[in-house]
Amino acid sequence: MTTKKKEDNSPELPAYSEAELYLAELTLRDIEAGKEVFQAIRGHPLPGGAGFLSKHTLITAYRNQVRDGTRQQDRDLLKKIRLKPMRTMSGVTTVTVLTKPYPCPGQCIFCPDYEEMPVSYLPDEPGAMRALFHQYDPFSQVASRIEALYEIGHPTDKIELLVLGGSWTVYQDDYQTWFIKRCFDAMNGVESETLEQAQEINEKAQHKNVGLVLETRPDLITLAELSRMRELGVTKVQMGIQSLDNHILELNQRGHTVEEAMDGVALLRAAGFKIVLHWMPNLLGATIDSDRRDFARLWQDFSPDELKIYPTQLLKNTQLYNIWKEGEYTPYSTEELIQLITDIKPTIPRYCRVNRVIRDIPSPNVVEGNKRTSLRQDIQLELRRRGEICQCIRCREVRGQEIDTTNLELNDLVYFSNGCEEHFLSYDTPDDHLAGFLRLSLPGPAAVNTGIKDLEQAAIIREVHIYGESLPVGQEKKGAAQHAGLGTALLLEGEKIAAEKGFQNIAVISAVGTRRYYLDRGYQRGDLYLVKYLQA
């Protein structure tokens, strides 16, 4: 095996010899005949005792055969040989990019600050390393990541773009527009004159943007910012609230209050954005017991759609490190964290997805306390030992499971938050796995008035998500949740509920790449949303 240098100076890709590719073709035949993947690989060792083929070799041989017409597309075979299959099991392919380093308005004592990194990021974090390699260029980051995911066998036609780095809303508008436009240019494969042109192209592009996620602080969310984010195509916002105790926030110099955090959440909900909150146990001043109480407050008018649990990690180059050296801070042990998160995880409502229970910081950076990045697996083991379960979305997704759509049950979980009546409509399997869901928000008199024309007298569809393997748009797959008509059925149910509640219109916060999906189902283009008039 040799390597070939790419023109864009991204990492070198392997170039396989004819002998290696021939062995790979023989291995693919064995897998198609029913052999387990690694058994088939061991059946065709490399000559001279040089070891065995990699999965990437099999993927390369598969792609070559499809390209030259000697093989038909076979998604079941590709699924077996792809690397890191979990990355697209939730239904979309996530591409993460980082913005350039920029001053942060916060002075949090737990955040590291390196000159070449956005605040809170470390130089050896995988995503940060990729961003630094590409000098924070958005086009290069997106294009290389899409190619890398394709190379290891993942579909790349439905892209959720996750923009991380500094607090997004402190960057200048010109930089924001340029950054997002260049991301779209990379997904489109062509360069556009304007962001609007790039978005229009993306509606029909090979790599459609089905979600755009930004990260910022809750005290930076304003009415004007809501419209600005929609102009960019944003559908989801991540915010670090960290704690729901003003004293703890003050001790850790977070720079905002609980009340400001709640206001930020209320604004986002009123405008239909999906809400992802970050919560940090073990902050300075917190205890195991106070963290349990703090976590319970999350479901009292914050009610995030997704949650990232980020236990405080003691790192050098932080103020917290100096406080620890003075003996005034003690990190929780691994066992204490496992017990704490196992205690709180079963209390998470079924409408919330827990994306993380630990931040992916390389363990050598952690000075003291938990250094295990496999905390989720440890927590799952402890839950099983206790005979308890977590009912969050991530724990119930069908992922690659085959489903029978005729046996699905439609459920409507109703809860109230920020002056809105929320309906979490879900299709569940007989064994309580989640095949798909829709988030419907019915603003009441106490909800924030955004002043956005598209949302006047309107119910809001904040999310439609069908789980299972990420399939290219238009392709059917027997037993797969995606493209089984579940999305359309959920839309009709949401529209029915909204009409029965007296709403004249319904609006959907569509990503750029999903606009045509809703247009085909009777929605029309508004200024910032897609809207539909509901018949009385």
Secondary structure in CASP SS format (residue, H / E / C, confidence):
PFRMAT SS
TARGET T0000
AUTHOR 0000-0000-0000
METHOD secondary structure of the structure
MODEL  1
M C 1.00
T E 1.00
T E 1.00
K E 1.00
K C 1.00
K C 1.00
E C 1.00
D C 1.00
N C 1.00
S C 1.00
P C 1.00
E C 1.00
L E 1.00
P E 1.00
A E 1.00
Y C 1.00
S C 1.00
E H 1.00
A H 1.00
E H 1.00
L H 1.00
Y H 1.00
L H 1.00
A H 1.00
E H 1.00
L H 1.00
T H 1.00
L H 1.00
R H 1.00
D H 1.00
I H 1.00
E H 1.00
A C 1.00
G C 1.00
K C 1.00
E C 1.00
V H 1.00
F H 1.00
Q H 1.00
A H 1.00
I H 1.00
R H 1.00
G C 1.00
H C 1.00
P C 1.00
L C 1.00
P H 1.00
G H 1.00
G H 1.00
A C 1.00
G C 1.00
F C 1.00
L C 1.00
S C 1.00
K H 1.00
H H 1.00
T H 1.00
L H 1.00
I H 1.00
T H 1.00
A H 1.00
Y H 1.00
R H 1.00
N H 1.00
Q H 1.00
V H 1.00
R H 1.00
D H 1.00
G C 1.00
T C 1.00
R C 1.00
Q C 1.00
Q C 1.00
D C 1.00
R H 1.00
D H 1.00
L H 1.00
L H 1.00
K H 1.00
K H 1.00
I H 1.00
R C 1.00
L C 1.00
K C 1.00
P H 1.00
M H 1.00
R H 1.00
T H 1.00
M C 1.00
S C 1.00
G C 1.00
V C 1.00
T E 1.00
T E 1.00
V E 1.00
T E 1.00
V E 1.00
L E 1.00
T C 1.00
K C 1.00
P C 1.00
Y C 1.00
P C 1.00
C C 1.00
P C 1.00
G C 1.00
Q C 1.00
C C 1.00
I C 1.00
F C 1.00
C C 1.00
P C 1.00
D C 1.00
Y C 1.00
E C 1.00
E C 1.00
M C 1.00
P C 1.00
V C 1.00
S C 1.00
Y C 1.00
L C 1.00
P C 1.00
D C 1.00
E C 1.00
P H 1.00
G H 1.00
A H 1.00
M H 1.00
R H 1.00
A H 1.00
L H 1.00
F H 1.00
H C 1.00
Q C 1.00
Y C 1.00
D C 1.00
P H 1.00
F H 1.00
S H 1.00
Q H 1.00
V H 1.00
A H 1.00
S H 1.00
R H 1.00
I H 1.00
E H 1.00
A H 1.00
L H 1.00
Y H 1.00
E H 1.00
I C 1.00
G C 1.00
H C 1.00
P C 1.00
T C 1.00
D C 1.00
K E 1.00
I E 1.00
E E 1.00
L E 1.00
L E 1.00
V E 1.00
L E 1.00
G C 1.00
G C 1.00
S C 1.00
W H 1.00
T H 1.00
V H 1.00
Y C 1.00
Q C 1.00
D H 1.00
D H 1.00
Y H 1.00
Q H 1.00
T H 1.00
W H 1.00
F H 1.00
I H 1.00
K H 1.00
R H 1.00
C H 1.00
F H 1.00
D H 1.00
A H 1.00
M H 1.00
N H 1.00
G C 1.00
V C 1.00
E C 1.00
S C 1.00
E C 1.00
T C 1.00
L H 1.00
E H 1.00
Q H 1.00
A H 1.00
Q H 1.00
E H 1.00
I H 1.00
N H 1.00
E C 1.00
K C 1.00
A C 1.00
Q C 1.00
H C 1.00
K E 1.00
N E 1.00
V E 1.00
G E 1.00
L E 1.00
V E 1.00
L E 1.00
E E 1.00
T E 1.00
R C 1.00
P H 1.00
D H 1.00
L H 1.00
I C 1.00
T C 1.00
L H 1.00
A H 1.00
E H 1.00
L H 1.00
S H 1.00
R H 1.00
M H 1.00
R H 1.00
E H 1.00
L H 1.00
G C 1.00
V C 1.00
T C 1.00
K E 1.00
V E 1.00
Q E 1.00
M E 1.00
G E 1.00
I E 1.00
Q E 1.00
S C 1.00
L C 1.00
D C 1.00
N H 1.00
H H 1.00
I H 1.00
L H 1.00
E H 1.00
L H 1.00
N C 1.00
Q C 1.00
R C 1.00
G C 1.00
H C 1.00
T C 1.00
V H 1.00
E H 1.00
E H 1.00
A H 1.00
M H 1.00
D H 1.00
G H 1.00
V H 1.00
A H 1.00
L H 1.00
L H 1.00
R H 1.00
A H 1.00
A C 1.00
G C 1.00
F C 1.00
K E 1.00
I E 1.00
V E 1.00
L E 1.00
H E 1.00
W E 1.00
M C 1.00
P C 1.00
N C 1.00
L C 1.00
L C 1.00
G C 1.00
A C 1.00
T C 1.00
I H 1.00
D H 1.00
S H 1.00
D H 1.00
R H 1.00
R H 1.00
D H 1.00
F H 1.00
A H 1.00
R H 1.00
L H 1.00
W H 1.00
Q C 1.00
D C 1.00
F C 1.00
S C 1.00
P C 1.00
D C 1.00
E E 1.00
L E 1.00
K E 1.00
I E 1.00
Y C 1.00
P C 1.00
T C 1.00
Q C 1.00
L C 1.00
L E 1.00
K C 1.00
N C 1.00
T C 1.00
Q H 1.00
L H 1.00
Y H 1.00
N H 1.00
I H 1.00
W H 1.00
K H 1.00
E C 1.00
G C 1.00
E C 1.00
Y C 1.00
T C 1.00
P C 1.00
Y C 1.00
S C 1.00
T H 1.00
E H 1.00
E H 1.00
L H 1.00
I H 1.00
Q H 1.00
L H 1.00
I H 1.00
T H 1.00
D H 1.00
I H 1.00
K H 1.00
P H 1.00
T H 1.00
I C 1.00
P C 1.00
R C 1.00
Y C 1.00
C C 1.00
R E 1.00
V E 1.00
N E 1.00
R E 1.00
V C 1.00
I C 1.00
R C 1.00
D C 1.00
I C 1.00
P C 1.00
S H 1.00
P H 1.00
N H 1.00
V E 1.00
V C 1.00
E C 1.00
G C 1.00
N C 1.00
K C 1.00
R C 1.00
T C 1.00
S C 1.00
L H 1.00
R H 1.00
Q H 1.00
D H 1.00
I H 1.00
Q H 1.00
L H 1.00
E H 1.00
L H 1.00
R H 1.00
R H 1.00
R H 1.00
G C 1.00
E C 1.00
I C 1.00
C C 1.00
Q C 1.00
C C 1.00
I H 1.00
R H 1.00
C H 1.00
R H 1.00
E E 1.00
V C 1.00
R C 1.00
G C 1.00
Q C 1.00
E C 1.00
I C 1.00
D C 1.00
T H 1.00
T H 1.00
N H 1.00
L C 1.00
E E 1.00
L E 1.00
N E 1.00
D E 1.00
L E 1.00
V E 1.00
Y E 1.00
F E 1.00
S E 1.00
N C 1.00
G C 1.00
C E 1.00
E E 1.00
E E 1.00
H E 1.00
F E 1.00
L E 1.00
S E 1.00
Y E 1.00
D E 1.00
T C 1.00
P C 1.00
D C 1.00
D C 1.00
H C 1.00
L E 1.00
A E 1.00
G E 1.00
F E 1.00
L E 1.00
R E 1.00
L E 1.00
S E 1.00
L E 1.00
P E 1.00
G C 1.00
P C 1.00
A C 1.00
A C 1.00
V C 1.00
N C 1.00
T C 1.00
G C 1.00
I C 1.00
K H 1.00
D H 1.00
L H 1.00
E C 1.00
Q C 1.00
A E 1.00
A E 1.00
I E 1.00
I E 1.00
R E 1.00
E E 1.00
V E 1.00
H E 1.00
I E 1.00
Y C 1.00
G C 1.00
E C 1.00
S C 1.00
L C 1.00
P C 1.00
V C 1.00
G C 1.00
Q C 1.00
E C 1.00
K C 1.00
K C 1.00
G C 1.00
A C 1.00
A C 1.00
Q C 1.00
H C 1.00
A C 1.00
G C 1.00
L H 1.00
G H 1.00
T H 1.00
A H 1.00
L H 1.00
L H 1.00
L H 1.00
E H 1.00
G H 1.00
E H 1.00
K H 1.00
I H 1.00
A H 1.00
A H 1.00
E H 1.00
K C 1.00
G C 1.00
F C 1.00
Q C 1.00
N E 1.00
I E 1.00
A E 1.00
V E 1.00
I C 1.00
S C 1.00
A C 1.00
V H 1.00
G H 1.00
T H 1.00
R H 1.00
R H 1.00
Y H 1.00
Y H 1.00
L H 1.00
D C 1.00
R C 1.00
G C 1.00
Y C 1.00
Q E 1.00
R E 1.00
G C 1.00
D C 1.00
L C 1.00
Y C 1.00
L E 1.00
V E 1.00
K E 1.00
Y E 1.00
L C 1.00
Q C 1.00
A C 1.00
END
